[in-house]
């Protein structure tokens, strides 16, 4: 019985680490996309002469 509990606990930890890694990758990608979008908007406004 304890073998099953230990195996299940290891699986839960591996699943947790995988989910945490995926969340971190997703957050980094979202930050990069947001920075790229703001940079595009800033360059567009700069090109039109609206931004100083």
C-alpha positions, -999 to 999 in steps of 0.1 A, spaced: 0 0 0 28 24 8 45 16 -25 14 28 -44 12 60 -23 49 67 -29 45 61 -66 15 84 -67 33 111 -48 62 110 -72 38 112 -102 21 142 -86 55 159 -81 66 152 -117 32 165 -129 36 196 -107 71 203 -121 59 199 -157 29 222 -152 52 248 -135 77 246 -163 49 250 -189 35 280 -170 69 296 -168 75 292 -206 40 306 -213 46 336 -190 80 343 -207 64 341 -242 35 364 -232 60 390 -218 80 389 -250 49 392 -271 37 421 -250 70 439 -253 71 433 -291 36 446 -295 43 478 -274 76 483 -294 56 480 -327 30 505 -315 58 529 -303 77 527 -336 45 532 -355 37 563 -335 73 575 -338 71 571 -375 39 592 -377 56 619 -355 31 615 -326 56 603 -300 85 625 -291 
